[in-house]
Amino acid sequence: MRTLLIAFLLAGLSACSYLTPYKLEVPQGNAVTADQVAKLKIGMSRSQVRFALGTPMLADAFHPDRWDYLYYESTGSKVAQNKRYYVQFEGDRLISMGGETLPARAVITGQAPANPREQAK
């Protein structure tokens, strides 16, 4: 009886090693889209850039004139997307920008625009 119980326990424990926990797909950081970047113009103030892109993920104290927007998305243990976008200021004015962006917002959410005319734009 004891041997049978030990055999069932060992079989049950070995079965647990085949189970893996479900990992959520959680995007982290700032999702900067092409629509948001299209609103940026050289010469904009810091507050205008913050309004267009949101608060930066990285505002370094050693480089106060550069903001970095980082976006990271993983599916399980694989990296699905890893994007980085930066804006550079001189004083309070935007002088340069660059990096990778996500597609338009309708593509990200999987929702088509409500107005068919917006799809043609």
C-alpha positions in Angstrom: 0.0 0.0 0.0 2.8 2.4 0.9 4.7 1.6 -2.3 1.6 2.3 -4.3 1.1 5.7 -2.6 4.7 6.7 -3.2 4.4 5.6 -6.9 1.3 7.9 -7.3 3.0 10.8 -5.6 6.1 10.5 -7.8 3.9 10.2 -10.9 1.9 13.3 -9.9 5.1 15.3 -9.2 6.7 14.4 -12.5 3.5 15.5 -14.3 3.8 18.9 -12.8 7.1 19.5 -14.6 5.3 19.3 -18.0 2.9 22.1 -17.0 4.1 25.7 -17.6 2.4 28.8 -16.2 0.5 31.1 -18.4 2.4 34.3 -19.1 0.5 37.4 -19.9 1.3 39.6 -22.8 2.0 42.9 -21.0 3.3 45.8 -23.1 5.6 48.1 -21.0 6.8 51.6 -21.7 5.6 54.3 -24.1 3.8 53.1 -27.2 4.8 55.9 -29.7 2.8 55.6 -32.9 3.4 57.0 -36.3 0.3 59.2 -35.8 1.9 60.8 -32.7 5.2 61.4 -34.4 3.4 63.1 -37.4 2.2 65.8 -34.9 5.8 66.7 -34.0 7.5 69.7 -35.6 10.9 71.1 -35.0 10.7 74.1 -32.7 8.0 72.7 -30.5 8.3 73.3 -26.7 8.8 70.6 -24.2 5.2 70.8 -23.0 3.9 70.5 -26.6 6.1 67.4 -27.2 4.9 65.9 -23.8 1.3 66.5 -24.9 1.9 64.8 -28.3 3.9 61.8 -27.0 3.2 61.6 -23.3 5.7 61.6 -20.4 9.0 60.0 -21.5 10.0 56.7 -20.0 13.6 57.9 -19.6 14.5 61.5 -18.8 18.2 61.2 -17.7 19.5 63.8 -15.2 22.9 63.7 -17.0 21.3 64.4 -20.4 18.5 66.7 -19.6 18.0 67.7 -23.3 17.2 64.2 -24.4 14.0 62.2 -23.7 13.8 58.5 -24.6 10.5 56.7 -25.1 11.0 52.9 -24.7 8.5 50.3 -25.6 8.8 46.6 -24.9 6.3 43.8 -25.5 6.9 40.1 -24.9 4.9 37.0 -25.7 5.7 34.3 -23.2 9.5 34.3 -23.0 10.0 35.7 -26.5 10.4 39.4 -27.3 7.6 40.4 -29.7 8.5 44.1 -30.1 11.3 46.3 -28.8 11.1 50.0 -29.9 13.0 53.1 -29.0 12.2 56.7 -29.9 14.1 59.8 -28.8 13.6 63.6 -28.9 16.4 66.1 -28.5 15.9 69.6 -27.2 18.0 72.7 -27.1 16.8 74.8 -24.2 13.0 74.5 -24.4 12.8 73.8 -28.2 12.7 70.5 -30.1 15.8 70.2 -32.5 15.8 66.6 -33.5 13.9 63.3 -33.2 14.2 59.7 -34.4 13.9 56.0 -33.8 11.3 53.3 -34.3 7.6 53.8 -34.0 4.6 51.5 -33.9 2.0 51.6 -36.7 -1.1 53.8 -36.5 -3.3 53.3 -33.5 -6.1 51.5 -35.4 -3.6 48.8 -36.4 -2.4 48.3 -32.8 -5.9 47.8 -31.3 -7.2 45.9 -34.3 -10.1 48.2 -34.6 -10.9 49.9 -37.9 -11.9 53.5 -37.8 -15.7 54.1 -37.5 -15.8 56.4 -40.5 -14.9 54.7 -43.8 -13.4 57.9 -45.1 -10.8 57.8 -42.3 -9.6 54.4 -43.7 -8.7 56.1 -47.0 -6.4 58.7 -45.3 
